[in-house]
Amino acid sequence: MIAKDFFIYLFIMAGITYLIRVLPFVTFKKKITSRFVRSFLYYVPYAVLGAMTFPEILYSTGNYVSAVAGLIVACILAFREKSLLTVAIFACVAALVINLIYIAIS
């Protein structure tokens, strides 16, 4: 990659990132009173995080069966309101155990 192209891409990325962060401050001068807009903005980070994370969960192990097993364990523990560390550890262990069983059978 040529240095000129790199800096063009870098400045475009920096400009877009800055615009995304500044635009809400410029657009909304008063407090948002609409109940719909406030609830929409409240859930946007969770939706974006889920949309970015979920596909990676299914492709992380290279085996869909172990990935789904880890996902199921994580969902069960999350619904039981366990800590993030507990959910992550048990989901990884479940995926590892299923993967080892799958390898032993093959």
C-alpha positions in Angstrom: 0.0 0.0 0.0 1.3 3.4 -0.9 1.7 5.9 1.9 -0.4 8.4 0.1 -3.3 6.0 0.0 -2.9 5.0 3.6 -3.1 8.6 4.8 -6.2 9.3 2.6 -7.9 6.3 4.1 -6.8 7.3 7.6 -8.2 10.9 7.2 -11.5 9.6 5.8 -11.8 7.2 8.7 -10.9 9.9 11.3 -13.4 12.3 9.7 -16.2 9.8 9.8 -15.5 8.7 13.3 -15.4 12.4 14.4 -18.6 13.1 12.6 -20.4 10.2 14.2 -19.4 11.5 17.7 -20.1 15.2 17.1 -23.3 14.9 15.1 -25.6 14.1 18.1 -24.3 17.1 20.0 -24.9 19.4 17.1 -28.3 17.9 16.2 -29.9 17.6 19.7 -29.5 20.9 21.5 -32.3 20.2 24.0 -33.0 17.2 26.1 -34.8 14.5 24.2 -38.3 14.2 25.7 -39.8 11.7 23.3 -40.3 8.4 25.1 -40.0 6.4 21.8 -36.7 8.1 20.8 -35.2 7.7 24.3 -36.1 4.0 24.4 -34.7 3.5 20.9 -31.4 5.2 21.8 -31.2 3.2 25.0 -31.3 -0.2 23.1 -29.1 0.7 20.1 -25.8 -0.2 21.8 -27.1 -3.6 22.8 -28.5 -4.3 19.4 -25.2 -3.3 17.7 -23.1 -5.3 20.1 -25.4 -8.3 19.5 -25.2 -8.0 15.8 -21.5 -7.8 15.8 -21.0 -10.6 18.3 -23.5 -13.2 17.3 -22.0 -14.2 13.9 -18.6 -14.5 15.4 -19.9 -16.9 18.1 -21.0 -19.4 15.4 -17.8 -19.3 13.5 -15.3 -19.1 16.4 -14.7 -22.8 16.9 -14.8 -24.0 13.3 -17.4 -26.5 14.4 -21.1 -25.4 14.5 -22.1 -28.1 17.0 -19.6 -26.9 19.6 -20.3 -23.3 18.9 -24.0 -23.8 19.4 -23.4 -25.8 22.6 -21.3 -22.9 24.0 -24.0 -20.4 22.9 -26.8 -22.5 24.7 -24.7 -22.7 27.9 -24.0 -19.0 27.8 -27.7 -18.1 27.2 -28.8 -20.4 30.1 -26.3 -18.9 32.5 -27.0 -15.3 31.4 -30.8 -15.8 31.9 -29.9 -17.1 35.4 -28.1 -13.8 35.9 -24.6 -15.2 36.5 -21.6 -13.0 36.2 -20.0 -12.2 32.8 -16.8 -14.1 33.8 -18.8 -17.2 34.8 -20.9 -17.2 31.6 -17.7 -16.8 29.5 -15.8 -19.5 31.2 -18.6 -22.1 31.2 -19.4 -21.3 27.5 -15.8 -21.9 26.6 -15.6 -25.1 28.6 -18.8 -26.4 27.0 -17.5 -25.6 23.5 -14.2 -27.2 24.3 -15.7 -30.4 25.7 -18.1 -30.8 22.7 -15.2 -30.1 20.3 -13.0 -32.7 22.0 -15.9 -35.3 21.9 -16.4 -34.5 18.2 -12.7 -35.0 17.5 -12.6 -38.2 19.5 -15.6 -39.6 17.5 -14.1 -38.6 14.1 
